[in-house]
């Protein structure tokens, strides 16, 4: 009987050890692996595409409806720095907001990763400069543009809708002039003036990056929606509004109860419908959609 008890205790400790080991491994998973797991859980297909000197990781959605337009989602800067004097080894975003938005989208859509993100940080062409000071550089923008052109050609798409969150909003504004198929741009809490942003937060200047707010306005045929959260302390609404005041065919929309990360999924279905209809979004819509999930 004592032997059976000892065996039972041994089995119990063994199982506890295995559980602890699995929890430890999960905790040690890299940001890239965690992001990839979230994409897999949402049913997205991971692919790798070659840009201009860089390999890009992207995640493709399975469209539920046919469309001649491709929706491209661009995520935020992630975590370029762990601390002021310590660069992150893997800058991939910890919050997969772009994936969650794309999960609500029935159109053909992809989430396009930046150079050196999503497990590509050890690629020979990569340098920490590309996710710190040069995160909005011509090298980054040009390589992403090449991938988007390939995606458009492969699917025979005639139009392009770009959706950018935070730093992805700035990249969307930089990419739009390079892609003639661009018909609509949506930024959510977009970092559209990197000089004002770095000054506001007392960050070092992003030397080597292109400031979206200092570029010529987009073509008037491109419909723009710039969304801001009224409680966003990272990229305040006034910063977004000032950056787009000279943009033609653009709408600046504030959601009073939103902050930087919350609660964009709440309004995304309505925004997708607005995009499909090329609508004019009203302040009444903002209040109504914000109040009801």
N, C-alpha and C positions, 0 to 999 in steps of 0.2 A: 504493500500500500504506500509505503514511504517512497519507493522507487517511482511509482506512478505519479505521486505528488511532485517529486523532483523533476520528472519529465515534463509535467504540465507547466511547472514554473519556467523550465528552460524554453519551452515552446512560446510561453507568454513573453518572456524577455526577448526572444528572437524576433517575434512579431513587432514588439515595440521598437526594437532596434531598426527593423526594416522601415517602419513608418517614420521614425525620426530621420533616417537616412534619406528617404524620399522627400520629406519636408525640407531638409537641408539642401538637397539638390535643386528643389523648386525655388528656394530662396536665393540660390546662387546663379540661377539662370540669368543670362545677359538680357539687357533691354531688347536686343534684336530678337532673341528667342521668345521672350514674352510677347512681343508685338506679333511675331509670326504665329504664335499659338492663338492669339486673339483673332487673327485673320482666318486661321483654319477653323476655329469654332464658329465663325460667321459664314463659313462655306466658300471663302475666297480662294482662288488658285494663285499660288506663288510662282512667279516667273522671273527670269533675269534677262535684261536687254542691254545691248551695247549702245552707249551714247557716243559722245565725242571724247574718247580717251578714258571713259569710265564705264564700269558695269553698274547698272541700276537694278535694284530689286523692286518689283512691282507686284501688286495684288489685283487680280481681275475678278469682277463681279459677274455673276451669271444673269444676263438681262432677262426680264420678264416681259418686255415689250420691244418691238422693233423701233429703231430710230436711226435717222441719218446723221445724228449728232453723237459725238463721244463726250462723256463727262470725265474730266480728269481731276482727281482730288490731290491736293498738295498739303502735307502736314506742317506742323510748326517746327521750330528750331530744335526741339528736344532739349537735351541737357549738354550743351557744348562745354560748360565748365562745371566741375563739382564744387569748387571754391574759386575765389578770385585768382589764386595762383596755382590752381591745379586743373589741368585739362582732362575732360572725360575721355576714357578709352573708347567708349561706344556712345555716340550722341543721340542714338535713336530715341524718339519720343516715348516717354513712359505712359502718357495718356493717348490712347488710340482713337481720339475723337473723329479723325477723318474716316476711319474704318466704320465707326458707328453711323456716321452720316451716310456713307456709301451703302450701308446695309438697308437704308430706307429708300434707296434709289432703284427704280425698276428699269432705268435706261442702261444701255451699254456704258460701263464705267470702270475706271481703274484708279487705284491709289498708287501714285508714282513716288518712289523714294529718291532722295537726293544722292549725289555722289558720296561715297564713303559712309552712308547710313545703312542700316539693316544688314549688318554683318559684312559689309564691304570695306570696313575701315582698315583692314590689313592689305588691301590691294596695292600693288606697286605704285600706282599713280596717286595714291591718297597721302595726305598730310593733314595733321591737326589744324593747319591754317584754313582748310576747306570747310571745317565746321565751327571755326571760331571767327577770326577776323575777316575771312574771305567767303563767308557763308552765302553772300549775295553777289558773288563775283561773276565776271563774264564766263569763266571756265565752268562754273556750276550751271548758269543759265543756258549756255550754248549746248552743253551735254544733255540737259533735260529736254531742250527743244528738239534735238535730234531724235530722241526716243519718242517723243510725242508725234513727230512727223511719221516715224515708222509705224506707230500704232494707227494713225489715221489712214495711212496707205494700206495697211494690212486688212483693215476692216472696210475700206471703201467709204469712209465717213466724209461727209461734205461740210460738217460744222463741228465746232469745238466749244465746249462750255468748260471753263476752268473755275474750280472752287478751291480757295486757299484759306486755311486757318492760320492766324497769327503770322509767323514769318512766311508761311506758305502763301499768304495774301500778297505780301511784297513780291514774292517770286512770280505769282500769277500776273501781276502788273508788269513785271519785266519780261515775261515770256510772251504776253499777248501781241506785242508789235512784231515778234519774230515768226508768228504763225498766222498766215493769212486766213486760215479757216476759223479763227476765233470769232464767235458771234456774241458770247456773253461771258462776263467775269463776275464772280461773286467772292467777296472777301468777308471773313468773319473774324472780328477782332484783329484786323490786319495790321501788320507792322509796315506801314506805308511811308514812314519818314524815319529812317534809321538814325539820322543825326539827332533829331529831337528826342527819340526814344533813348539813345545812349546817354544823352545829357540829363534827361529826366531821372534816370536810375543811377547816374554817376558811374556808368560803364565806360570802358575804354572805347575810343572811336573804332569803328569797323573798317580799318584801313584795308583797301583792296576790294571792298564791296561797292556795289552800285546802289545809290539811294533812289528808290522808286519815285519819290516826290520831286526829284530834280530832273526827271526825264520828260520829254514832250508829252502832252496829253494823248491819250489813246484816240484812235480813229472814231469818229462820231457814229459809225455804223455798229460799233460794239456797245451793247447794252451792259451797263455796270450797276451792280448792287453792292453797297458797302455797309455791312452790318456791324453795329457796335453795342457793347453791353454798358448800360448806365452805371453799373457798379464795378466796372473793370478798372482796377488800379494799375495793371500792367501796361495796357494800351488804352488810355482813357478816350471816351467818345470825341472830345475836342481835338485830339490828335488826328484821329481818322478824318473828321470833318474838314479840318484845315488842309489835310493832304489831298483831298479830292475836290476841293471847291472849284477848281478850274477844269475838271474833267467833264467833257460833253457827254450827254446821254447817260448820266449817272444819277443814282438815287442813294442818299445817305439815310440810314434807318437805325434808330436807337431803340433798344429793348431795355426799358428802365430797370427791370429786376434781374437782368443777366449780368454775370461777371465775365472774366476772361474765358473760363472753361465751361461754365454753366449758363444757359441750359439750351444749347443750340439744337439738340435733337428734337426739342419740343416744337420748334417752328419749321423743321426742315421739310416735312411733307408739303406744307403750304407754300414754302419757297420754291420747291420743285414744280408745283402746279403753276406758280407765277412765272417761272422760267419757260414752261411749256407754252404759256399764253402771251409771253412778252408783256407782262402786265405792268401797271404802275402801282407800286405798293403804297398804301396809305398809312397814316399814323393810327387810324382807327383799326386797321388790320393788325398792326403791331400790338395794340392793347388787347384786342380780342384773342389773338393767337397765343399771346403770353399768358392769358388768364385761363385758357383751356388747353389741356394736353392734346 
